[in-house]
Amino acid sequence: MKNPKNVPAPWRRALFLALAFAALLPAAHSARAQMVEPDACSPLKGKKVLVLPGNGHDEPRLATLENLKALAARIGFSIKADGNPLTLTDQVLNEYDIIVFNYFFDNDKPNRFPQASKDAFMRWLKKGKKGYVGYHSSGANEWATDEWRAYQDSVTGMRYALHGSGTPSGTVARTTDTSVLNHSIMKGLPATFTVNDEWYEYTTDSKIFDSSWNWKVMYYLVSVESPRSPGPPNHPVAWFREDAEGTRFFYTPFIHTLEGANSAFFKSMLLRALEFTAGPSTCVTALSHRPGSATGGSDPRLKASGKSLRAEWEGAYRHSVWTADGRKHIIP
């Protein structure tokens, strides 16, 4: 753009700098809003995912379904996007590794989710090494009687109370728990995120507040336009766990709006949740050692090939093996 000749030189310089700075703003915003990359050895590859569709929250539900399909095409897992909650049986469910509740909100309606399907779903989870991903209304059981307690406690960890009116703006922040921060599910996720949403409140007997259930909180609500209980910063908004059978669960009360569903934050969280529930990665992507750490011998020689790692030492030694999801094993 040429500088107007009738503008004094100092003002032309100021105008040029202002325009240049404004031109940089969209690029800077775009850089902050990048989607995370799939894990280099994504455990999702080859997995089979079943999606149970809801019948409300149309805009975010349909957008999230398209985002799930895009992830499937990009990473290489299969997805059945129109699962039928009326016909879930052991035989049907045995074909799948992960089940996603995509705003599926009819747990209390026998004509939408009969008891036989619920029982088959719970048996499937107990087989071990399965995965569940749920979000927003998939955990909000709003009826007063006949609550599905087993689902609330072991699957979502949350007993819903209410969410107040409207979709006030709120900001969430990462946990300070280092064991969670170092977990692969957090890889690349931002420190904070601000969005307009329905901010759920939970009853105090929700299992996310009970350490014996081993729920791990990823994010907490730290500020919101209208009060929530428990108040910030003790209000979890995303969490996960693995049970004794190796089945993995992820749930978040996000997301209520189309803008939120298409945000890089939610799409990134969805990817990491799917990778987590798919199980631990089994291939070697990086090797490291401390020079001179072998006692009375030479430094180790490390050789990796696909899923195999060979380590050779001379003399006494002690080494640590870390899994992809942040667990440490000490081997003498």
C-alpha positions in Angstrom: 0.0 0.0 0.0 1.4 3.5 -1.0 1.6 6.2 1.6 -0.8 9.1 0.9 1.3 12.1 -0.2 -0.8 14.6 1.7 0.0 13.0 5.1 3.1 14.3 6.9 6.0 12.0 7.1 5.8 11.2 10.8 2.2 10.4 10.5 2.9 8.2 7.4 5.4 6.2 9.5 3.0 5.8 12.3 0.2 4.7 9.9 2.6 2.2 8.2 3.6 0.7 11.6 0.0 0.4 12.7 -1.1 -1.3 9.5 1.9 -3.7 9.7 1.0 -4.6 13.3 -2.7 -5.1 12.4 -1.7 -7.4 9.5 0.3 -9.6 11.9 -2.6 -10.1 14.4 -4.6 -12.7 12.4 -1.4 -14.7 11.8 -0.5 -14.5 15.5 -4.0 -15.6 16.5 -3.9 -18.5 14.0 -0.5 -19.6 15.4 -2.0 -19.8 18.9 -5.0 -21.8 17.7 -3.3 -24.7 15.9 -4.6 -28.2 16.2 -2.2 -30.6 17.9 -0.6 -33.3 15.8 -1.5 -37.0 16.3 0.9 -39.1 18.2 3.8 -40.3 15.9 2.9 -43.9 16.9 -0.8 -43.2 17.4 -2.5 -46.2 19.1 -5.6 -45.2 17.2 -4.3 -46.7 14.0 -6.4 -49.7 13.0 -8.9 -49.3 15.9 -12.6 -49.5 15.5 -14.8 -46.7 16.9 -18.6 -46.8 17.4 -20.4 -43.5 17.8 -23.8 -43.3 19.6 -25.5 -40.2 18.2 -27.6 -37.9 20.3 -30.7 -36.1 19.1 -30.1 -32.6 20.4 -27.4 -29.9 20.4 -27.6 -30.2 16.6 -24.9 -27.7 15.6 -22.0 -28.8 17.9 -23.1 -32.5 17.6 -23.0 -32.6 13.8 -19.8 -30.5 13.7 -18.1 -32.9 16.2 -19.2 -35.9 14.2 -17.5 -34.4 11.1 -14.4 -33.7 13.1 -14.4 -37.3 14.3 -14.7 -38.5 10.7 -11.8 -36.3 9.7 -9.6 -37.7 12.4 -10.5 -41.2 11.3 -9.5 -40.5 7.7 -6.3 -38.7 8.8 -5.0 -41.3 11.3 -6.4 -44.5 9.9 -9.0 -45.9 12.3 -12.5 -47.0 11.3 -15.6 -45.2 12.5 -19.3 -46.2 12.5 -20.9 -42.9 12.9 -24.6 -44.0 13.3 -24.5 -46.6 16.1 -27.9 -47.8 17.1 -28.4 -47.8 20.9 -31.5 -50.0 20.5 -29.5 -52.9 19.2 -26.4 -53.1 21.4 -25.5 -56.7 22.2 -22.3 -58.5 23.2 -21.8 -59.6 19.6 -22.3 -56.1 18.2 -20.0 -54.4 20.7 -17.2 -57.0 20.5 -16.3 -55.5 17.1 -15.3 -52.2 18.6 -12.4 -50.8 20.6 -13.8 -47.4 21.6 -17.4 -46.1 22.0 -18.1 -42.4 21.7 -21.2 -40.8 23.2 -21.7 -37.9 20.8 -24.1 -35.8 22.9 -26.0 -39.0 23.5 -28.5 -37.9 26.1 -31.3 -40.5 26.4 -30.0 -42.8 29.2 -33.3 -42.5 31.0 -35.6 -43.4 28.0 -36.1 -47.2 27.5 -37.4 -46.4 23.9 -34.0 -44.8 23.1 -31.6 -46.8 25.3 -33.2 -50.0 26.7 -31.8 -51.8 29.7 -30.5 -54.7 27.6 -28.3 -52.2 25.7 -27.1 -50.6 28.9 -26.2 -54.0 30.3 -24.3 -55.0 27.2 -22.4 -51.7 27.2 -21.3 -52.3 30.8 -20.3 -55.8 30.1 -18.3 -54.6 27.2 -16.4 -52.1 29.4 -15.6 -54.9 31.9 -14.0 -57.0 29.3 -10.9 -54.8 29.7 -8.7 -52.7 27.4 -11.7 -50.9 26.0 -12.3 -47.1 25.7 -15.1 -44.6 26.4 -15.2 -41.0 25.3 -18.1 -38.8 26.3 -18.8 -35.0 26.4 -21.3 -32.4 27.4 -24.9 -33.8 27.6 -23.6 -37.4 27.5 -23.0 -37.1 31.2 -25.8 -34.7 32.3 -28.4 -37.0 33.7 -31.2 -34.5 34.4 -34.1 -36.7 35.6 -34.9 -36.9 39.3 -35.4 -40.7 39.6 -34.0 -43.9 38.2 -30.5 -42.4 37.8 -28.0 -44.7 36.2 -25.5 -44.7 39.1 -23.1 -47.2 37.6 -22.7 -45.0 34.5 -22.3 -41.8 36.6 -19.7 -43.3 38.9 -17.5 -45.6 36.8 -18.0 -44.1 33.3 -18.3 -40.3 33.6 -17.3 -39.9 37.3 -19.8 -37.1 37.6 -23.2 -36.8 39.2 -24.9 -33.8 37.5 -26.6 -31.1 39.6 -27.4 -28.2 37.2 -25.7 -25.8 34.8 -27.5 -22.5 35.4 -29.0 -20.3 32.7 -27.3 -19.2 29.5 -23.8 -19.8 28.3 -21.6 -17.4 30.3 -18.0 -16.9 29.4 -15.5 -18.9 31.4 -11.8 -19.6 31.4 -10.2 -22.9 32.2 -6.6 -23.7 33.2 -4.5 -26.8 33.2 -4.0 -28.7 36.4 -0.8 -28.2 38.4 -0.5 -32.0 39.1 2.8 -32.9 37.5 1.8 -36.6 37.0 -1.1 -35.4 34.8 0.9 -32.7 33.0 3.5 -35.3 32.0 0.8 -37.6 30.7 0.6 -38.1 26.9 -3.1 -37.0 27.0 -1.9 -33.4 27.8 0.7 -33.2 25.0 0.4 -29.9 23.1 -2.8 -28.8 24.9 -2.8 -25.1 25.9 -2.4 -23.7 29.4 -5.8 -21.9 29.2 -8.9 -21.7 27.1 -11.8 -19.3 27.2 -15.3 -20.1 25.8 -19.0 -19.4 26.3 -20.5 -22.6 27.6 -22.9 -24.3 30.0 -20.8 -24.8 33.2 -22.0 -27.9 35.0 -22.3 -28.2 38.7 -21.9 -31.5 40.4 -23.1 -33.1 43.6 -20.5 -33.5 46.3 -20.7 -37.3 46.1 -19.4 -37.3 42.5 -16.5 -39.8 42.1 -14.2 -37.2 40.5 -13.9 -35.9 44.1 -13.0 -39.3 45.5 -9.3 -40.2 45.1 -10.0 -43.9 45.4 -11.6 -43.9 42.0 -8.4 -42.6 40.4 -9.9 -39.9 38.2 -7.3 -37.5 36.9 -8.3 -33.9 36.3 -6.9 -32.2 33.2 -8.5 -28.7 33.5 -10.3 -26.7 36.1 -12.6 -23.7 35.7 -10.7 -20.6 37.1 -13.1 -17.8 36.3 -16.7 -17.5 35.1 -19.2 -14.7 34.7 -21.7 -16.3 37.0 -21.0 -18.3 40.1 -20.6 -22.1 40.0 -20.4 -24.7 42.7 -17.8 -25.9 43.7 -16.4 -22.5 42.9 -13.2 -21.8 40.9 -10.5 -23.0 41.1 -12.0 -26.3 42.4 -14.3 -27.0 39.5 -13.1 -29.7 37.2 -14.0 -29.5 33.5 -12.1 -32.5 31.9 -10.8 -35.7 33.4 -9.8 -39.3 32.6 -9.0 -42.6 34.3 -8.0 -46.2 33.7 -9.6 -49.1 35.7 -8.1 -52.3 36.9 -9.1 -54.1 33.7 -7.2 -51.6 31.5 -10.4 -49.9 30.2 -9.9 -46.2 29.8 -12.4 -43.4 30.2 -12.5 -39.7 29.3 -15.3 -37.2 30.0 -15.7 -33.4 29.8 -18.7 -31.2 30.2 -17.5 -29.2 27.1 -18.9 -28.2 24.6 -22.3 -26.4 24.0 -21.7 -24.1 21.0 -20.7 -24.6 17.4 -17.8 -22.2 17.8 -16.5 -24.3 20.7 -17.0 -27.6 18.8 -14.8 -26.3 16.0 -12.2 -24.7 18.2 -8.7 -26.0 18.0 -8.8 -26.6 21.7 -11.8 -29.0 21.7 -10.7 -30.8 18.6 -7.2 -31.3 20.1 -8.7 -32.5 23.4 -10.9 -34.9 21.4 -7.9 -36.3 19.6 -5.8 -36.8 22.8 -8.9 -38.4 24.5 -9.2 -40.9 21.6 -5.5 -41.7 21.6 -5.6 -42.3 25.4 -8.7 -44.5 25.3 -7.1 -46.5 22.4 -4.5 -47.8 24.8 -0.8 -47.2 25.3 1.5 -46.7 22.3 3.6 -49.7 21.7 6.4 -48.4 19.5 9.7 -46.7 20.3 9.9 -43.1 19.1 12.7 -41.7 21.1 15.7 -42.9 23.2 17.9 -41.1 25.7 20.5 -41.9 28.3 22.8 -40.1 30.7 26.5 -40.5 29.6 28.5 -42.5 32.2 25.3 -43.7 34.0 26.3 -47.3 33.6 28.2 -48.4 36.8 31.7 -49.6 36.2 31.2 -50.0 32.4 30.7 -48.1 29.2 27.7 -46.0 28.1 24.8 -48.1 26.8 24.3 -48.9 23.2 20.7 -48.5 22.2 19.2 -50.0 19.1 15.5 -49.5 18.1 13.5 -51.2 15.4 9.8 -50.8 15.2 8.3 -52.0 18.5 11.6 -53.5 19.7 14.4 -51.9 21.7 17.7 -53.6 22.4 20.0 -52.1 25.1 23.6 -53.3 25.6 25.7 -52.4 28.7 29.0 -53.6 30.1 29.2 -53.9 33.9 26.5 -53.3 36.5 23.7 -51.1 35.5 20.2 -49.8 36.4 17.8 -48.3 33.9 14.3 -46.9 33.8 11.6 -47.5 31.2 8.9 -44.9 30.7 5.6 -45.8 28.9 4.0 -43.4 26.4 1.4 -42.5 29.0 3.9 -41.4 31.6 4.3 -44.5 33.8 7.7 -45.4 35.0 9.1 -48.9 35.4 12.4 -49.6 37.2 14.2 -52.7 36.0 17.4 -53.9 37.7 
